[in-house]
Amino acid sequence: EHNMLYLSEILIKEHELENYSEVCRVLEEYARDGEMHFQFDVKPPFEDTPANWEDDLEMVFSRA
């Protein structure tokens, strides 16, 4: 059974993340591991986070 996966949980669990592209990589891993539902509850706090980060992460998650 899979519960909702929140972006804030990923950022807390994976506290060594240093940039937005690492967030994308980790999100992809979660999706590949079988996570089905993903909620964007916070904006990734990195300088390289794009303006369209929600759409971008949605694509990363659904592509995986």
N, C-alpha and C positions, 0 to 999 in steps of 0.2 A: 504493500500500500504506500502510495506516495502522497505526501502533503504538499502544500504550497511552498515553493522555494522563494525566499525573499532576497533581493539584492543586498539589503543591509546585513543579512546573515552571512552571505558569502564574504562581504567586506570585513566582517568581524572574524570569521573563521580563517580566512586567508589574509591575515593582517600584514603579510610580507609583500603584498601586491604593491608595485611601485608606479604603475601607469595604466592607462585605459586598455592598451592592447593586452596586457596581462589579465585584466578583468574579462576580456573577450575569450581568451584562451581557457581560463578556468570555467567560465560559463559553458563553454563548449564541452568540457570534460563532464560537468554535471549533467548536461543534456544527454551525452553519450551513455552515461551511467544509468539512465532511465528516468531522470526527473521529467515530469510531464507538464507541470504548471509553474509558471515563473511570474513573479510580481515585482514591478519596478517601484520600490517604495522610497528610494533615495537616489540622488544623482551621484555617480562615481566622482570622488573628490580629487580628480587629477587634472593637471593643466592640459593634457592632450585629449580630454573628453570632448567629443564633438557636440555641436549644437543639437544634432538629431540623434543623440545617444539612445533614446528609447526605441526608435525605429531600428537603429543599428543593432542593438542588443537583441531585439525581437528576431531579427534576421539571423544573427549568429545562433540563437537558441533553436530556432525552427529548422535551420540547415543541418544541424549536427546529427 
